[in-house]
Each structure stands twice: as structure tokens, then as C-alpha cells.
Amino acid sequence: MRKINCIGVLTSGGDAPGMNAAIRAVTRTALFNHMQVKGIYHGYHGLINDEVFEFRSENVSNIIQRGGTILKTARCPEFRDYEGRRRAYDMLRKEKIDALVVIGGNGTFSGAREFGDEFDFPIVGVPGTIDNDLYGTDSTIGYDTALNTIVRAVDQIKDTAESHERLFLIEVMGRDAGFLALNGALATGSEAAVIPEIATSEDLLEHLIQNGFRKRKKSSIVLVSESDATGGAQGVAKRLRENGYEPHVTILGHVQRGGTPTASDRVLACRTGVAAVDALLEGQRGCMIGIKDDQIVYVPFSEAIKGEKPLDHHLIDILRVLCI
């Protein structure tokens, strides 16, 4: 195992509250272990184009409470091609970076796995995505903050829904994972969650339509994942109109990604950021740092990005019971 004298850190993909706390944890843990740290701006794009700067402890002071990412993030089509990844490797050698910590989600880790395998380069990932869709970890950085943002927004919309006796469909993020919609529905007392995991087999919305839920309640809230499998809020609204309902659609959008990270996300970022540097010092590579049953675990990139993270179907039963 070659000695690590310098660690690079970058954020990639969609931003998530708590990423700054993770950058801080990686930086200060590396410095604590007498290593040099270099921050890479704009993700893999910055790695290819030499947007690399040395970080000291003061570079990460007073950022733990900030949303977004001080390292910025950007899409990088060039990194999908071998020539682009080769340029990135040459830049790492030029900057004398011996190992990388990448903070992000599926796309970030897919690129990291391919790059690490091609160039035999040590890379460890820290899970940062509001979707909470990475296999092998109970939670991802940003998920708890996004969930609380959804709860605050839905609580406010409920005031209008009750005042005007309306049915509201609220679209939340999550892509192919329904964690935000399902847990958001439970936390806000909503009537249903339309999520990709059960879009065809156990359609909660169809169950409610068949049982005439609007006959019992003057206002209703339904949370919808933005997935193709659900059709999004607009797709669900079309179905409801065909059944005689008049839904109003609210799309929360990128408000879910911003804001001050919760204490839970800050602690998760600190733990996984420190563990990422420790893992590199132990000789680990090609893996994501996860939390399982409150313990740090190392999850191979291949499992983290390809494994299907199970959703607790018991929560669906709870929602059915509580929406009467």
C-alpha cells in the first residue's frame, strides 16, 4: 500500500444539505493525520480542468451550518469518456494527490468506480443525496433536511387546503425512490403517497379512489414522487380528473435541496467524512462509507449504486390505517 500524503475532496451531482459539513470533516481529519488536503471545485469538471486549491483548516471554518457546497458542483460529460478520465488522472498526478474522497450519489459513485478501476486509484465515497436511494446505508446526507423541508411546506399548504376544501397533490423529489414521499406523508398526516416502488402493485391512490376518501374529508393531501413510474403530480392529477376529482398541483422542486442542514445531517456528515479518511489510511478503496444500525460500514461502489435499497412496506400499511 502506497503512502498517502495528499487527499483530494470534491462534491458532485445534485447538492444536498450537509455536504459542507462533510467537506469540513474530510479536511480536518486529513490535516489531523498530517496530510495535505486539496479541494477540487465543480466536481469531475474541475478535476479535468485543474480547479484545484490547497485547503487549510480555516478554509472550512464556519461552513458546517451552510447548505449547498462550497466546492460547487457541475455536470461533466467529458468524464464519461476514457480520454476525459485520463486527463483527470494526469491532473491528480500533477497536483500530487494520492487519494480522493468524493461526496455525492449514484452518478458520482458510478464515475468513481470506473475511474478507480481503470487507473488503480484509491477513492472512497461519502453518501450525499436527498433521495436516500443508496444501498448499504440507512441514511444519506441531506435526506433528513429535505424531509423536514417537505414537512414545513406541506403543513403550510394544508392551511389553504382546509380553508378552500381542496384536494392537493404535492410533488416531491426522489426520482426512483419513494422515501421522501412516503415518510413525508406519514409525518404530515397526508392521505396517501404515490411512490415508484408500488406504482403498479399496490396503488394507494386507487385504493382511496375506490373508497371515496373525499366523501369523508373536506380537504386532502397526497404526496407524489417525481418518478416516471408514478407520472409525477401532473400524471396523477390527470387520473384523478378522469375519476371526477378536481386536484390542485404543487411542485416543491429545488426548495427541497437547499437550507440549513439539520443536526442529524450534520452529525452524519461528520461521522462519514472522518470515516472516509480513516478508510483510506486503512487501505480501503472503491467503496462508500455507510451507516448501518448506527455503525460505520464499507460498501463497495458496485453494491451502493446497483443494489435496490428496500423500502419498509410496513410504513405503507401504517399510512393506510392512519388516513381513514
C-alpha positions, -999 to 999 in steps of 0.1 A, spaced: 0 0 0 15 33 -11 17 61 14 -10 88 12 4 123 17 -23 143 0 -61 138 -2 -84 155 -28 -120 161 -20 -149 170 -43 -187 172 -45 -206 160 -75 -242 156 -87 -271 173 -70 -262 194 -39 -275 182 -6 -276 200 28 -247 187 49 -222 184 21 -203 213 36 -201 195 70 -187 165 51 -161 187 34 -151 201 67 -148 166 83 -127 153 55 -104 183 55 -98 185 92 -94 147 96 -67 147 69 -49 176 85 -51 159 119 -33 130 103 -6 153 90 -17 151 53 -22 178 28 -57 185 15 -68 199 -18 -103 210 -26 -115 203 -62 -141 228 -74 -170 219 -97 -167 181 -93 -151 160 -120 -152 190 -144 -128 208 -120 -107 177 -117 -102 177 -155 -96 214 -158 -73 219 -127 -97 238 -105 -77 225 -75 -67 245 -44 -49 236 -12 -72 236 18 -63 245 53 -84 244 85 -95 280 80 -109 271 46 -136 251 62 -143 273 92 -180 283 98 -194 262 70 -210 233 90 -243 252 91 -244 262 55 -265 244 28 -252 237 -7 -215 230 -13 -186 255 -11 -168 233 -36 -197 238 -61 -209 210 -84 -213 206 -121 -222 180 -148 -191 166 -166 -199 148 -199 -161 146 -206 -157 123 -175 -179 97 -192 -152 91 -218 -119 74 -213 -99 104 -226 -116 127 -201 -109 104 -172 -73 101 -184 -70 139 -182 -84 138 -147 -58 112 -137 -30 133 -152 -42 163 -132 -42 142 -100 -6 133 -106 3 169 -115 -13 181 -82 4 152 -63 -29 140 -50 -26 103 -37 -63 96 -30 -98 110 -35 -129 114 -13 -160 120 -35 -192 133 -19 -224 125 -39 -248 99 -51 -253 73 -78 -238 92 -107 -208 103 -86 -200 68 -74 -205 53 -109 -178 76 -122 -156 70 -92 -158 32 -96 -149 33 -133 -121 58 -127 -106 39 -97 -107 6 -116 -91 20 -147 -62 38 -130 -58 18 -98 -65 49 -78 -77 50 -42 -112 65 -40 -137 65 -11 -173 79 -13 -194 98 12 -232 94 6 -246 128 -2 -281 128 -18 -315 139 -6 -331 109 -23 -317 84 3 -315 59 -25 -280 44 -20 -279 8 -10 -260 -2 21 -266 29 43 -296 36 65 -295 73 56 -277 97 32 -265 132 39 -293 157 30 -322 133 33 -333 144 68 -331 181 59 -351 176 27 -377 156 46 -381 184 72 -384 210 43 -412 189 28 -430 187 62 -428 225 67 -441 231 31 -470 206 34 -480 220 68 -484 254 52 -503 241 22 -527 222 45 -539 256 58 -550 265 23 -564 231 15 -586 232 46 -597 268 40 -608 261 4 -618 225 10 -595 213 -18 -575 182 -28 -538 190 -32 -512 169 -50 -477 178 -38 -448 166 -59 -416 159 -41 -382 147 -53 -369 112 -50 -367 101 -87 -368 63 -84 -371 62 -46 -402 70 -26 -386 76 8 -393 113 8 -429 110 -4 -438 81 20 -422 94 51 -433 129 42 -469 117 40 -467 100 74 -451 130 91 -477 154 77 -508 133 82 -514 132 44 -540 108 29 -516 90 5 -482 87 -11 -478 78 -47 -444 63 -50 -425 43 -77 -420 12 -55 -457 5 -55 -469 24 -85 -483 -7 -102 -488 -34 -75 -503 -16 -45 -516 17 -57 -526 36 -26 -543 63 -47 -565 37 -65 -575 23 -31 -585 58 -19 -605 65 -51 -624 32 -48 -633 40 -12 -644 76 -19 -620 93 5 -633 128 -5 -667 119 8 -653 117 44 -629 147 43 -633 182 31 -596 186 23 -569 161 13 -532 160 7 -515 134 -15 -477 133 -19 -463 122 -52 -427 111 -62 -414 128 -93 -407 94 -109 -416 83 -144 -433 53 -128 -458 75 -110 -462 100 -138 -455 128 -114 -481 150 -99 -494 161 -133 -499 125 -143 -517 116 -111 -539 148 -115 -550 135 -149 -560 102 -134 -580 119 -107 -598 142 -131 -609 112 -150 -624 99 -118 -643 131 -111 -619 149 -88 -605 185 -91 -570 183 -77 -546 212 -74 -509 206 -81 -479 220 -62 -444 210 -72 -419 218 -45 -389 215 -68 -354 226 -58 -365 242 -25 -360 207 -11 -323 207 -18 -314 239 0 -315 253 35 -296 248 67 -288 211 74 -305 195 104 -284 183 134 -289 148 121 -274 155 87 -245 174 103 -237 145 126 -240 120 97 -217 142 76 -191 144 104 -191 107 110 -189 96 74 -164 123 65 -140 112 92 -146 76 84 -137 82 47 -102 94 56 -98 66 81 -108 41 54 -81 54 30 -55 52 57 -65 16 63 -60 8 26 -97 8 17 -107 19 -18 -136 16 -43 -162 19 -15 -188 41 0 -189 49 37 -223 39 51 -242 38 84 -259 5 93 -276 1 126 -256 32 138 -223 16 129 -198 26 101 -197 2 72 -178 0 40 -200 -7 10 -184 -15 -25 -194 11 -51 -209 -17 -72 -233 -26 -44 -241 10 -34 -252 21 -69 -267 -12 -82 -283 -26 -51 -320 -19 -47 -325 -1 -13 -355 -17 3 -384 5 14 -402 -5 46 -436 -17 33 -449 -17 69 -449 21 67 -474 18 38 -497 -2 60 -494 24 87 -503 51 62 -534 32 52 -545 28 87 -540 65 97 -556 80 66 -592 70 75 
